[in-house]
Amino acid sequence: MRASRLVTLLLLLQNRGRMTAEQLAEELEVSVRTVYRDVQALSAAGVPLYGDAGHAGGYRLVDGYRTRLTGLTADEAQAAFLAALPRAADDLGLGSALATARLKLQAALPAELREHAGRVQERFLLDAPGWYGDPDDTPHLAAVAAAVWDRRAVVLEYRRWRAPEEIERRVEPYGLVLKAGRWYLVAGGPSGIRTYRVDQILGLRGTDEEFTVPDGFDLGAYWAGHLADFRARLHTGEALVRLTPEGARRLGVAAGAGDGWTEARVPVESIDHAHDEFLKLGTDVVVLAPAELRDRIAGTVRALAAHYAG
């Protein structure tokens, strides 16, 4: 632990220049007294750093000195690929490794590229999860990630949407996907390759059984196919509607010429879902078909009118 902290202290000074003991202590999450001891240890090891007293003082390295301790560890190398998603690294227990990896990467860059990287961090931030809803509770994510990394089978206790709702299944974890702030496990099992929501895993039991991923399996290609199948299954019907220009704009339909109504056929997931979605458009849409959907919306409108009649 101390050796890692000394390297981090050295990289902080190399990347940022002069820093006070208080600033170093805050970055390293240690006491100022510990920083003093670490600085003495680095000096005793021959690292050319010195301290300036006074209001503008602090510790800094001799001009031109650069450490060669920039090799990434295995955890840091994994974390580097998650650099755009700090929360993902934290979820997988790689938050501190990510911070150290960034320091090492910055230390290895020429000055002009290091300055550019700093500007990118200052000006761009990716926050993947949506606005609404609390983050998923994923207490088994770290264990799932370890099984993916070690290529070892696990036994899942899993909650699914159809009966029986709670099942137990042995699976071979091929990979993890983070989609819109939600983690998914892609795994092989008795029925082939399936996708499991990590927040629906009720329990997990590890095994010593190693497995081999099938030849030709590509996580990115599988996920793209999974999304395409999902969208195909999502829109199983269509509705014939008339839309005002505003309705066409909100629904993403090409409007006809002029300011009149546009007739269009739009894909729908189900009568229930289409009913709710079209009601959001208010008077900017008129459903012509199917008759079941038109009748459902007309009945809802009549009920609303009755509520407000008084």
CORZIDA-V722250 format. One record per helix or strand of 2 or more residues. SS is the DSSP state (~ for helix, > for strand). FROM is the first residue (numbers start at 0). TO is the last residue. Records with the same first field share a line. If there is no record, write none. Layout:
# CORZIDA-V722250
SS->FROM-TO, FROM-TO
This chain:
# CORZIDA-V722250
~->1-15, 20-27, 31-43, 73-79, 85-90, 94-107, 110-122, 140-149, 197-199, 218-233, 244-250, 270-278, 281-283, 290-307
>->48-51, 57-60, 151-158, 165-178, 181-188, 191-196, 200-209, 236-242, 261-267, 284-288
